[in-house]
């Protein structure tokens, strides 16, 4: 999994990638137990792409980050930026 180019570098990037892998493993396990996996709290434009690549996660609660960004760029632009980040 790769994080966006704006993410941490070096040791921070390795630690972040390790956490994404832990989340992936937890999502795989939860889904194997019949649970629906959702992600939220702490999702940002910088990390949502790596988590969106985990197919077991079926829902993302990203409204807080979008609304916070919308204060500066407007809601339409904030949503467009999040869609781009998810696709990354």
mmCIF file of the C-alpha atoms, coordinates in Angstrom:
data_MODEL
# 
_entry.id   MODEL 
# 
loop_
_atom_site.group_PDB 
_atom_site.id 
_atom_site.type_symbol 
_atom_site.label_atom_id 
_atom_site.label_alt_id 
_atom_site.label_comp_id 
_atom_site.label_asym_id 
_atom_site.label_entity_id 
_atom_site.label_seq_id 
_atom_site.pdbx_PDB_ins_code 
_atom_site.Cartn_x 
_atom_site.Cartn_y 
_atom_site.Cartn_z 
_atom_site.occupancy 
_atom_site.B_iso_or_equiv 
_atom_site.pdbx_formal_charge 
_atom_site.auth_seq_id 
_atom_site.auth_comp_id 
_atom_site.auth_asym_id 
_atom_site.auth_atom_id 
_atom_site.pdbx_PDB_model_num 
ATOM 1  C CA . UNK A 1 1  ? 0.000   0.000   0.000  1.00 0.00 ? 1  UNK A CA 1 
ATOM 2  C CA . UNK A 1 2  ? 1.245   3.447   -0.745 1.00 0.00 ? 2  UNK A CA 1 
ATOM 3  C CA . UNK A 1 3  ? 0.243   6.646   0.890  1.00 0.00 ? 3  UNK A CA 1 
ATOM 4  C CA . UNK A 1 4  ? -0.116  9.855   -1.053 1.00 0.00 ? 4  UNK A CA 1 
ATOM 5  C CA . UNK A 1 5  ? 2.912   11.897  -1.967 1.00 0.00 ? 5  UNK A CA 1 
ATOM 6  C CA . UNK A 1 6  ? 1.966   14.357  0.767  1.00 0.00 ? 6  UNK A CA 1 
ATOM 7  C CA . UNK A 1 7  ? 2.276   11.655  3.434  1.00 0.00 ? 7  UNK A CA 1 
ATOM 8  C CA . UNK A 1 8  ? 5.200   11.189  5.783  1.00 0.00 ? 8  UNK A CA 1 
ATOM 9  C CA . UNK A 1 9  ? 8.553   10.093  4.420  1.00 0.00 ? 9  UNK A CA 1 
ATOM 10 C CA . UNK A 1 10 ? 11.181  7.674   5.671  1.00 0.00 ? 10 UNK A CA 1 
ATOM 11 C CA . UNK A 1 11 ? 10.419  6.118   9.044  1.00 0.00 ? 11 UNK A CA 1 
ATOM 12 C CA . UNK A 1 12 ? 7.038   7.862   9.268  1.00 0.00 ? 12 UNK A CA 1 
ATOM 13 C CA . UNK A 1 13 ? 6.004   6.429   5.916  1.00 0.00 ? 13 UNK A CA 1 
ATOM 14 C CA . UNK A 1 14 ? 7.056   2.927   6.986  1.00 0.00 ? 14 UNK A CA 1 
ATOM 15 C CA . UNK A 1 15 ? 5.106   3.236   10.226 1.00 0.00 ? 15 UNK A CA 1 
ATOM 16 C CA . UNK A 1 16 ? 2.020   4.495   8.389  1.00 0.00 ? 16 UNK A CA 1 
ATOM 17 C CA . UNK A 1 17 ? 2.243   1.627   5.898  1.00 0.00 ? 17 UNK A CA 1 
ATOM 18 C CA . UNK A 1 18 ? 2.492   -0.788  8.824  1.00 0.00 ? 18 UNK A CA 1 
ATOM 19 C CA . UNK A 1 19 ? -0.667  0.647   10.345 1.00 0.00 ? 19 UNK A CA 1 
ATOM 20 C CA . UNK A 1 20 ? -2.506  0.386   7.024  1.00 0.00 ? 20 UNK A CA 1 
ATOM 21 C CA . UNK A 1 21 ? -1.468  -3.276  6.885  1.00 0.00 ? 21 UNK A CA 1 
ATOM 22 C CA . UNK A 1 22 ? -2.786  -3.837  10.419 1.00 0.00 ? 22 UNK A CA 1 
ATOM 23 C CA . UNK A 1 23 ? -6.088  -2.265  9.390  1.00 0.00 ? 23 UNK A CA 1 
ATOM 24 C CA . UNK A 1 24 ? -6.205  -4.463  6.281  1.00 0.00 ? 24 UNK A CA 1 
ATOM 25 C CA . UNK A 1 25 ? -5.641  -7.600  8.336  1.00 0.00 ? 25 UNK A CA 1 
ATOM 26 C CA . UNK A 1 26 ? -8.317  -6.573  10.830 1.00 0.00 ? 26 UNK A CA 1 
ATOM 27 C CA . UNK A 1 27 ? -10.773 -5.849  8.004  1.00 0.00 ? 27 UNK A CA 1 
ATOM 28 C CA . UNK A 1 28 ? -10.107 -9.246  6.402  1.00 0.00 ? 28 UNK A CA 1 
ATOM 29 C CA . UNK A 1 29 ? -10.632 -10.971 9.744  1.00 0.00 ? 29 UNK A CA 1 
ATOM 30 C CA . UNK A 1 30 ? -13.812 -9.019  10.542 1.00 0.00 ? 30 UNK A CA 1 
ATOM 31 C CA . UNK A 1 31 ? -15.313 -9.738  7.134  1.00 0.00 ? 31 UNK A CA 1 
ATOM 32 C CA . UNK A 1 32 ? -14.446 -13.439 7.488  1.00 0.00 ? 32 UNK A CA 1 
ATOM 33 C CA . UNK A 1 33 ? -16.560 -13.368 10.659 1.00 0.00 ? 33 UNK A CA 1 
ATOM 34 C CA . UNK A 1 34 ? -19.504 -11.900 8.792  1.00 0.00 ? 34 UNK A CA 1 
ATOM 35 C CA . UNK A 1 35 ? -19.074 -8.320  9.960  1.00 0.00 ? 35 UNK A CA 1 
ATOM 36 C CA . UNK A 1 36 ? -19.555 -5.237  7.820  1.00 0.00 ? 36 UNK A CA 1 
ATOM 37 C CA . UNK A 1 37 ? -16.393 -3.165  7.984  1.00 0.00 ? 37 UNK A CA 1 
ATOM 38 C CA . UNK A 1 38 ? -16.541 0.626   8.108  1.00 0.00 ? 38 UNK A CA 1 
ATOM 39 C CA . UNK A 1 39 ? -13.735 3.127   8.603  1.00 0.00 ? 39 UNK A CA 1 
ATOM 40 C CA . UNK A 1 40 ? -13.865 6.564   10.139 1.00 0.00 ? 40 UNK A CA 1 
ATOM 41 C CA . UNK A 1 41 ? -12.278 8.807   12.753 1.00 0.00 ? 41 UNK A CA 1 
ATOM 42 C CA . UNK A 1 42 ? -8.996  10.052  11.426 1.00 0.00 ? 42 UNK A CA 1 
ATOM 43 C CA . UNK A 1 43 ? -9.640  9.613   7.721  1.00 0.00 ? 43 UNK A CA 1 
ATOM 44 C CA . UNK A 1 44 ? -8.112  12.450  5.770  1.00 0.00 ? 44 UNK A CA 1 
ATOM 45 C CA . UNK A 1 45 ? -7.288  13.381  2.208  1.00 0.00 ? 45 UNK A CA 1 
ATOM 46 C CA . UNK A 1 46 ? -3.786  12.015  2.891  1.00 0.00 ? 46 UNK A CA 1 
ATOM 47 C CA . UNK A 1 47 ? -4.716  8.532   4.101  1.00 0.00 ? 47 UNK A CA 1 
ATOM 48 C CA . UNK A 1 48 ? -8.092  7.656   2.580  1.00 0.00 ? 48 UNK A CA 1 
ATOM 49 C CA . UNK A 1 49 ? -6.627  6.361   -0.696 1.00 0.00 ? 49 UNK A CA 1 
ATOM 50 C CA . UNK A 1 50 ? -4.618  3.617   1.009  1.00 0.00 ? 50 UNK A CA 1 
ATOM 51 C CA . UNK A 1 51 ? -7.645  2.544   3.029  1.00 0.00 ? 51 UNK A CA 1 
ATOM 52 C CA . UNK A 1 52 ? -10.005 2.724   0.048  1.00 0.00 ? 52 UNK A CA 1 
ATOM 53 C CA . UNK A 1 53 ? -7.771  0.104   -1.594 1.00 0.00 ? 53 UNK A CA 1 
ATOM 54 C CA . UNK A 1 54 ? -8.857  -2.405  1.085  1.00 0.00 ? 54 UNK A CA 1 
ATOM 55 C CA . UNK A 1 55 ? -11.884 -4.111  -0.500 1.00 0.00 ? 55 UNK A CA 1 
ATOM 56 C CA . UNK A 1 56 ? -13.202 -5.428  2.827  1.00 0.00 ? 56 UNK A CA 1 
ATOM 57 C CA . UNK A 1 57 ? -13.925 -1.874  3.980  1.00 0.00 ? 57 UNK A CA 1 
ATOM 58 C CA . UNK A 1 58 ? -17.346 -1.070  2.564  1.00 0.00 ? 58 UNK A CA 1 
ATOM 59 C CA . UNK A 1 59 ? -18.109 2.293   4.170  1.00 0.00 ? 59 UNK A CA 1 
ATOM 60 C CA . UNK A 1 60 ? -16.070 5.402   4.915  1.00 0.00 ? 60 UNK A CA 1 
ATOM 61 C CA . UNK A 1 61 ? -17.214 8.076   7.365  1.00 0.00 ? 61 UNK A CA 1 
ATOM 62 C CA . UNK A 1 62 ? -15.333 11.062  6.005  1.00 0.00 ? 62 UNK A CA 1 
ATOM 63 C CA . UNK A 1 63 ? -17.803 13.892  6.454  1.00 0.00 ? 63 UNK A CA 1 
ATOM 64 C CA . UNK A 1 64 ? -15.896 15.734  9.174  1.00 0.00 ? 64 UNK A CA 1 
ATOM 65 C CA . UNK A 1 65 ? -12.770 16.063  7.069  1.00 0.00 ? 65 UNK A CA 1 
ATOM 66 C CA . UNK A 1 66 ? -14.735 17.173  4.014  1.00 0.00 ? 66 UNK A CA 1 
ATOM 67 C CA . UNK A 1 67 ? -16.659 19.827  5.947  1.00 0.00 ? 67 UNK A CA 1 
ATOM 68 C CA . UNK A 1 68 ? -13.468 21.084  7.599  1.00 0.00 ? 68 UNK A CA 1 
ATOM 69 C CA . UNK A 1 69 ? -11.832 21.448  4.181  1.00 0.00 ? 69 UNK A CA 1 
ATOM 70 C CA . UNK A 1 70 ? -14.984 23.066  2.769  1.00 0.00 ? 70 UNK A CA 1 
ATOM 71 C CA . UNK A 1 71 ? -14.524 26.017  5.114  1.00 0.00 ? 71 UNK A CA 1 
ATOM 72 C CA . UNK A 1 72 ? -11.506 26.971  3.010  1.00 0.00 ? 72 UNK A CA 1 
ATOM 73 C CA . UNK A 1 73 ? -12.384 25.818  -0.516 1.00 0.00 ? 73 UNK A CA 1 
ATOM 74 C CA . UNK A 1 74 ? -16.165 25.358  -0.600 1.00 0.00 ? 74 UNK A CA 1 
ATOM 75 C CA . UNK A 1 75 ? -18.150 22.143  -0.414 1.00 0.00 ? 75 UNK A CA 1 
ATOM 76 C CA . UNK A 1 76 ? -18.061 21.290  -4.137 1.00 0.00 ? 76 UNK A CA 1 
ATOM 77 C CA . UNK A 1 77 ? -14.264 21.561  -4.282 1.00 0.00 ? 77 UNK A CA 1 
ATOM 78 C CA . UNK A 1 78 ? -13.827 19.665  -0.996 1.00 0.00 ? 78 UNK A CA 1 
ATOM 79 C CA . UNK A 1 79 ? -15.912 16.766  -2.293 1.00 0.00 ? 79 UNK A CA 1 
ATOM 80 C CA . UNK A 1 80 ? -14.053 16.732  -5.615 1.00 0.00 ? 80 UNK A CA 1 
ATOM 81 C CA . UNK A 1 81 ? -10.732 16.632  -3.754 1.00 0.00 ? 81 UNK A CA 1 
ATOM 82 C CA . UNK A 1 82 ? -11.923 13.717  -1.594 1.00 0.00 ? 82 UNK A CA 1 
ATOM 83 C CA . UNK A 1 83 ? -13.087 11.778  -4.648 1.00 0.00 ? 83 UNK A CA 1 
ATOM 84 C CA . UNK A 1 84 ? -9.629  12.288  -6.160 1.00 0.00 ? 84 UNK A CA 1 
ATOM 85 C CA . UNK A 1 85 ? -7.948  11.195  -2.926 1.00 0.00 ? 85 UNK A CA 1 
ATOM 86 C CA . UNK A 1 86 ? -10.067 8.036   -2.749 1.00 0.00 ? 86 UNK A CA 1 
ATOM 87 C CA . UNK A 1 87 ? -9.129  7.143   -6.317 1.00 0.00 ? 87 UNK A CA 1 
ATOM 88 C CA . UNK A 1 88 ? -5.411  7.602   -5.642 1.00 0.00 ? 88 UNK A CA 1 
# 
